[in-house]
Amino acid sequence: MNFIPRMESRIQGFSVQGGLKWRVWDGVVADLWDVSCSKHAEGRYISPDPRLFIVLELDGDGAFDLREEASGKFRQHQRPFSMSYIPAGLPVNSRVEGLVYLLAKGVPRHG
């Protein structure tokens, strides 16, 4: 079985280490991203599926911010195991300040 995340993204300053890792259990797919971050990395993301975004590890004195494009609401991830729920079809912008490494898990919810 091959897994390809159903999402559109544009990133600048993020570098995925070792490629996409993923696991399946009880009908749930989780993708794991091991990422190096440049000083001011940023991106834009949208998916047809709702998703939980979970930060597992951070390195550096800073944060990873997720901001809803339409409303401007944001969630700042400054510590491991912080989470954000991202509804289906919601455009989200991300930005890094002061981090050099991020290990994150995305868990899409289908159906």
N, C-alpha and C positions, 0 to 999 in steps of 0.2 A: 504494500500500500504506500502511495506517495501522497504527501500533504503539501498543499500550496495555500497559504493564507489568502482569504478573500478580502483584499483591501487595496486601496490605492494610497500610495505614500510618496512624498517628495522629502528628501532629507539632505542636509548639508552639515558636515562636521561630525557625523556619526560613522563609525567603522565597525561592522559586524565581524566578530572574531570567531573563526571556526565554522561559519555557516549556521543555518537555521537548525535548531534541535526541536523535536516535538514528541509528544506522548499521547496515546489514546487509552481511555479507560471508561467503561460504562457509557459509551456514546459521546463522551466529551473529549475534545481535542485541545491540548495546551501547547502553545509554541513558546520556546525559550530563546531569548535574544541576549547574547553576551556581547557588549558594545563598549568600544573605546570612544571617548568624547573629546572633541577639540574644545578650545576655550569658550566659544560661543555657538555651539551646535544648536540646530533648530530643524523643525520639520512640520509637515502637514499630513494629516491622516484622515481617511474616511473608509468605513466598512459597511456592507449591507447587513451585517450581523451585529447584535449587541455584544459587548465584550467587557470582561473584567481585566483591568491592567494592574499588575501587581509588581512592585519593585522588591526584588529579593536582596540585592546588595548595591551599595553606593560607595564610591571612593572619591574623596576630595571634600573640600569645605564649601558646600553649596547645595543646590537643589535642582530637581527636574520638575519643570512646570508644564502642566497640561491646561490649555485654555480653550473653552468653547468659542468657536469662531463667531457665531451670531450674537450671543449674549455677553461675551467677555468674561463669564464666570471662569475661575481657575481653581485648580487643585495643585498644591505644592507638595512634592515628594522629597523630604529631607532625611528620611530614615528608612531602614529596611522594613519590609512587610506593610508598607503603606499601599492603599488600593484606591482605584478610581473605577466607577462604572461608566461605560461609554455606550449610550444608546445607539441603535442601528441608524445609519444615515446621518449621524451628527458629525460635521467637520470639526476636527480638533487640531490645534496648533501646539507644538511642543518647543521648549527652549531649555537649554542647560546653562547654568551659571556656576562656575567653580568646580564642576565634577570632571574627573578624568576617566571614570569607569561606571558602567551601569549594567546590572544583570536583572532582566525583567521577564515576566511571564504574561502572555496574553491568553485569555481563555474565552474563545467565542462561544456564544450560546445559540444553538440552532433550534428552530422550531418553537 
